[in-house]
Amino acid sequence: MSESTEGHPAEEKDTKEARLENPSGVLHLFQHESVPILLDAILTLPPGREFNKTEFADYAGVTRQTVSNYIDLLLETAIVEEVPNTSPRRYRIAKSDVVQELFELNSALNTAER
């Protein structure tokens, strides 16, 4: 913490509120209560597994509505991608830098826990 905010709760609160109003990166994802649960489920899916919203909800242990609420966020952040020409719409884990980094972070955290 910088000296300018150390010991000044009002300034700390302003900084926190500013972060929450303009979240970036991890905070952008984690500010949504159910997203960490969805990410944890994604990290344990078998490679190449396709799923629809209902299957993903069942796998993650959340409601289909929860998946519906956050699927666009997962698409926008290149965590999942749509499988072309599927009805009902199917998804899979995206082959992206974001997903690769999530798997590496998850592995590092799992190793640190032991």
N, C-alpha and C positions, 0 to 999 in steps of 0.2 A: 504494500500500500504506500502511496506517495505521502510525503510529509504534508502536502496541502489538504488532504482529506483525513489524515490520521486524527482520531479523536473528535471528529465533527460528524455526528450522526445525521444531521440534516443534509450535509453534502454527500454522504454515503448513500442516503436514500434517493437523492436526486440522480446520482450516478446509476444506481440500480434501476430506477424507473426509466432512465434514458436507455439503458440496455434492453429492458423489457419492451419498450416501445419500438426499438429498432434492432431486433435480434439478428444475429448473424450466425452462420455455421451451426454448431451443435445446439446452441440455445434456440435457434429457429426450429429445429426438430423437437427438442426436449421440452419446449414450452407447452406442447400439447400432451396432456396427461397419458394418453394411450399409445403414443408413438414409441416410447421405449419398449413396451410390450410387443408391439408389432415388429420392431427391429430385432428383438430377441428371437422371435419366431422365425424371421427371415434368416437369421444366422444359423438356425438349426434345420432349415429345409434341406432335403437331399439335393445334390447338384442337378440342375436341369429340370427340376420339378415345376410343372405348370399348375396353376390354381385359378379358380374363380373366387369371387368375393366370399361366397358361403364357405367354400373349402378352407380358405385362408382364415376366416373368422373361427371356424371350428378348430383349426390347428393352433391358432394363437390363443384360444380361450376367451375370445371377445365376441360381441354381437356383430352381425352382418352390418348393422348401421354404423358401428365404430369403424369397420373397414371402409365403408362407403364414405365416411367423413374424412378419412385420411389418405385414401388411395391416390388422389390427385397430388397431394404433397409428396408421396413416395415416388410418383411418376416424375414430378418436376425436379426432384433432387437426384434423379437417375439411380434410385435404389431398386425400383422395379420397372419393368417395361411391359407394354402390351404385346400379346402374341397376335400377329396379324391374322385377319380373316377368321376370327372365332366368335361364336355366339352360343351361349352368353360369353361376354368378353372374358378372356383368360389372360393371366399375367405370369411373369417369371422374374427371377432375380436378374437385374440388369448386369451386363458386363461393362462395368464402368470403374473409373478410378475411385469414386465414392464407395462403392461396394467393396473393392479391394482393400481400401483403407479401413472400412468398418470391420472386415474380417481380421485384419492385422491388429487393430485396436482390441477387438474381442479376445484374440489369442493372447495378447500381452496382458490384458486384465485377468484372464483365466490363469495365466502363469503366475502373476503377482499375488493372486489370492492364496496360492499354495505355499 
